[in-house]
Amino acid sequence: MTRIDKLLQRANLLITYRQFWRYAFIFWGILAIISYIQSTLVWLLSNAQTMYVSESIQWLINYLLWLGSSPLILYAAYRFPFRLTGSNYSWPRTIIIHVLIASALGLLITVISYALVRPLHAHETGHWMNPKTILLWFFYGYSLSVITYLLVVVGYSIISYTTHYQALKEQNLKYELNNEQLKTQLTSAQLQSLKMQLNPHFLFNTHHAIVSLMLQNDTRKAIDMVTALSDLLRGVLAHQTENFLTLRDELNLTQQYLAIQQIRFQDRLRIEYDIDPATEHCLVPQLILQPLVENAITHGISSLTNDALIRITTRKQEDSIQLTVFDNGVGKSSSDTYRSGRNGSGLGLNNTRLRLAQAFGKAAQFTFDQPSGGNTRVIITFPYQPSLLTNSTHDNLSFAHY
């Protein structure tokens, strides 16, 4: 890597060595052509008798030297940049520094031009140029040299600032993207953890019911419940890597769970579905309904001898979806106390609260309504998120027909 390559890298210019010299040649070449046309027009209008070749050579040498000084100008611009931001930055000091650098560089180029052109001019005219010509040339092109130099420095400062700003913007977007990815991964891990807490809880209660049937010598029901449990576990395992399902698939899992409970309760338990068709293909957290239904059975209707009712209702409300699980269980007792788990603080309900908060934040709501006269209603509300897939993994009969 050449020194110029290192300088370009340090100056934060995303160009190659060849590109740098190409742009420098174009810039100084355009200025040289404009200057030469200007000098020619001045000579034509002044009625001068002769335009010496040495004058053209002096013009060429002058701009070649400015072209060769491009790396030095770039270093000066990098070392003393015009900062476009910052309240404590002193613009006058930087301008003075660059004016001094431009003056010194202009004087050096003038001296070198004088030294190279002087012999040729003497050969053409027959006499040597006076050393005062150095000052004459220097002051004649002083303003143009300084302004051109400052133009290069300011142009570099703008390009450098823009490049730096874009780099920071891209870096910030990258950090935000990584942060969002980390948040998504963390949310997914936490949702998966909460779901894994739910499965053992559910399995324990179901196995307890199977054992109870076996102790009652009701082998037929126990076998039917084991078979129904196997079907439910097969459905859960089919979606074990998914944190969200369509509501229709979630209702199918809930229906499989209720099939287990109906083996236990038989004609004592009635299940009703009031499903809004517009909600069936929205995304819901997996196993979000099962703990609500299990809570209704375990702590609500389990003590009823007949006419036990569980009703599952869904409604789409503008940009949100509302799920309601109702049971006609004991509700709040006359002594103004709650049965275990009926105050909405059981493992299943707490797990549901946490999963809703983790998945939707403050956009989710959880309501536990238990009037003193009996009955219990659990309502959850969260943002409506339609699934891109409209085909359910189950039969085509909508739950709205139940």
N, C-alpha and C positions, 0 to 999 in steps of 0.2 A: 504494500500500500504506500503510495507516494505521500509526500507532505501535503499536497493539495487535497488528496482524498481524505486525509485525516482532518484537514481544515474544514472541508465540506461537511464531514460527519459531525465535527464539533459545532459547526455553525448551524446545524440542523437543516441543511439543504439537501433535499432528496434528489440529487442529480449526480451523474457520474463525472469522472475526470474529463472525458471527451465532450460531454454536454456542457460543462462549465466553459471550456474554451470556445465551443461553438457559439454559445450565447454571448460571451464576451466579444468574440469577433464580430458578430452581428451588431451588437450595441455600438462598439467603437467604430466599426465600418460605416454605419449610417451617419454617425456624427462627423466622420472624416469626409465623407462625400458631400454632406451639407456644407461643411467648412470650406472645402475646395471650390464648390460652386460659388459660395459667397466671395471668396478671394478672387476668383476669375471675373465675376461681375464687377467687383470693385476696381480691378485692373482695367477692364474694358471701359468703364465709365470715367476713370481718371485720366484717360488719354495718355497713359504711360507708354513710353516708346518700346520698352523691352520687359518681358517677363522671364527672368532667368530660370534655368533648370534647377539651380541650387535652391530656389524658393520652393519649387515643387518637392524637391528632395527633403527640404527642411519640414515641410508639411507632413510628408510620409513618415519620416523618422519620428516626428512628434507623436503621431497617433499610434505608431508601432510601440513606442515606449509606454504610452498610456495603456495600450493593450497588454503589454508585458507586466505592467504594474497591477493588473487586476487582482492577483492573489494577495498583494499587499493591501489593496483597498478593502478586499473582503475581510482580511484579518483585522484591520482597523475598525470596520463596521461590526465585526463580532466582538472585538475587545471593548469598544465603546458604543453600544447600541442605543438607538433612540427608543426608549421604552414607552409603549403606548398606554401603559397603566401604571399606577403607583403615585400616591400623593406626595411622597418625599423625594421624588426624582427631580433633578435639576436639568432642565433643557438648555439653558444658557451655557452651562459649563460644558456639556457635550458638544454643543455647536462650536464653541471656541476651540475645543480640542481638535475637532475635525477641520475647522478652518486652518489651524496651524499645520496640521498634517497635510492638507491639500496644498498649502502654500509651499511647504518644504519639498513636497513631491513635485510640484510644478516647477520650482526653481531648479531642482536636480535634473529634471527632464530638459529644461531649457539649456542648462549648462552642457549636457551631453549632446544635444542637438547642435549647439553652437560649435562644439569641438569637432563634430563629424562633418558639418556643412562648411566650416570656415575654409578648409583647403580647396574645396570645389568652387566656392564663391570667388576665392582669390584667382583661381585658374580662369574663370569666366570673365571677371572684371579687371583683373590685373592689379588689384590692391586688396590688402587684408582688412577684414571687418574689425571695427573698433570693439574692444571688450564691452563698451557700454551697450552694444547691441543685445547683450544678454538681458540687461534690465529692460530694454525696449521691448523685446519679445515677451519677457515675463509679464510686464504690466499690460501689454497689449491684449494678451489672452487670459489675464488673471481672473476676471469675473466669470468667463465661460468655464475655465478650469475648475474653479471652486464650486460653481453651481452644478457642473456635471458630476464632480466628485460627491457632493452632498446628495444629488439625485440618486446616485448608486447606493449610498449608505442608507438613505431613507427607504429606497426600494427593497434593499435587503432586510431592513427592520420590519417592513410590512409583511414580506414573504415569510420571514422567520416567525413573526408573531402569529400569522395565520396558520402556518404549519404546526406550531406549538399548540395553538388553540384546538386545531383539529385532532392532534394527537391526544390531548387531554380529554377532548370530547369522546373520542373513540375509547380511550381507556376507561372513562367514567361509564360509558354504555356497557363496556365489557364487565366492569365491576358490578353494575346493576344487574346485568344478565346472570352473572355468576351468583350474585346474592339471591336473585329470584329462583335460580335453579336449586340453590342450597335450601331456600325456604320451602320449595316444592318437595324436595327430597325429605326434609325434616317433617313436613306435614304428612307426607305419605307414610313415613316410618311411624309417626305417632298414631295415625289412623289405623295402620296395620297392627300396632301394639294394642290399641284399644279393642280392635276386633278380636285379637287373640285372647284378650281377657274375657271377652263375652262368650266365646265358644266353650271353654271348660265349665263356665257357670251354667250354661244351657244344658250341656251334656250331663252334668251332675244331677240337675233336677229331673231330666228325662230318665236317666238310669234309676233314680230313686223311685219314679213312678213305675218302672218296669219291675223293680224288686218288690214293690208293694203288691202288684198284681200277682207275682209269683207266690208271695206269702199267702195271698188269698186263694191260691190254687186255681187262679183264672189263667191257665196256660195259653188258651187260645188268644185272649187279648194281649198277653205278654208277647207272644210270637208276632201278632199283627203290629204291635207297637215297635218291636225291633226291626221289622221289615220297613215300616214307615220311617223310622229313624235312619235306616240305611239309605233310603231314597232321598231324604233331606240332606244327609251328609254328602251324598254324591252330588247333589245340586250345589252345596256350599263349596265343595272342592273344585267344581268346574269353574268357579269364579274366585278361587283363593288368592290370585294375584291382583284382583281388581278391587279398588276401594269404592268404586261407584258402579251402580247398575241402573238399568232403566227401571222405572217404577213397576212396570209389568213383570219383569223378572224378579224384583223384590217381593211383589205380591204372590208370585208363584212359590217362592221360598217360604213365605209366611203361611200360605195355604197348606204346604206340606207339613209345617210345624203344627198347624191347627188340626190336620188330619190325625196326628199323634194324640192330641188332646181329646178329640172326639171319640177315639177308641176308649179313652179313659172315662169320659163323661156320657158318651152315647147320646140318648135323646134329651138329656138335661141341658145340653149346650146347643145354642143356635148361633150361626155365624151369618152376618149380613154384610154385603159390600155395597157401598154407594160411591162408585168410582167415576170421576169426571174423565171422559175419553181424552180430553186435551192434556191430561197429566200422565198418561200411560207410557209415553216415550221420553219423559224427562229423566234426568239423572238424579239418583238419590244415593246416599251412603249405604253400602251393603249392610244388611242385617240391622237396619234402622228401625224397622217395625217389630221385629221379633221380640226384643226386650219389653216393648210397650204391651204387646199382646200377652207375653208371659206374665208381666206384672198384673194385668187385668185378671188372668186366670188364677195365679197363685194367691194373690192378696184380695181379690174381689169376689169372683163367682164360685170359688172352690167350696164355700160353705153353703151355697144354695142347693136345695134338693130338687128344684125344677125351674123351668123357664129362665135359665141363664142365657144372657144375650151379650154378644160382642159384635160391635159394628165398626167397620173400618171405612172412613170417608176421606175422599181426596177432592180438593178444589184448586183450580188455577185462579189466582187473584192478581191480575195485571202481570207484573214481572216476578211474582213469587208463587210458591205452591204451598198448600196447607194440607197436612195429614192429621187426621183425628182418629183416635182409638177410644171408643166408648164402651163401658160395661155397666150393667145394672146391678153391680155387687153392693156390698154393705155400705160402702162410702164412709162418711164420718159418723161415728157412733154417737149415741145420745149423751154419753158422758164427755163429749167434746174431745175425745182422744182418737188417735189413729191406730189402726192395726199396723203391725210391722211391715214396713215397705210401702204403706199407702199414703205417706206424706211426701212422696216423690223423692225420697232420699235413699232408695235401695241401690244396689250395685248396678242393676240394669238401667235404671233411670239416670243415675249419675253418669254412667258410661255414655248414655245417649246424649246427655247435655255436653259432655266433653267432646264427643265426636262432632256434634253440630258446631260448637265453638271453634274447634280445630279446622273444620272444613270451610265454614262460612263466616267466622268471626262474629261481629256485632250484627250482621245481616240476618242471623238466625235467631229465632225465638222459641222458647220452650214454656208451655203453660200447663200447669197441673191443677185442674178444677175438680173439687170434691165437695159438693154442697152437703149440708147437714142431713137432708132428707134421703140420702142414698145416691147411688150412681157415681161414676167417676169418668172424667173426660180428660185425656191427655192430648194436647194440640202442639204440633211442631210446625214452624213456618220457616222457609228458607228460599233463597233465590231460585228462580226457574231456569234450568239449564237443559235445553233440548239435546237429545242424543243425535249424533250424525247417522246412526243406524236405526232404521225404522222397523226392521224385522225382528221380532222376538225370537228367543231360542225355544219357545214353547208353542202351543197350538195357537191358531189364529183367532180364537174366540175372545173378544174383549171382556175385561172384567166388568165393564159397564152393563153386561147382560146378566150378571149374577144377582 
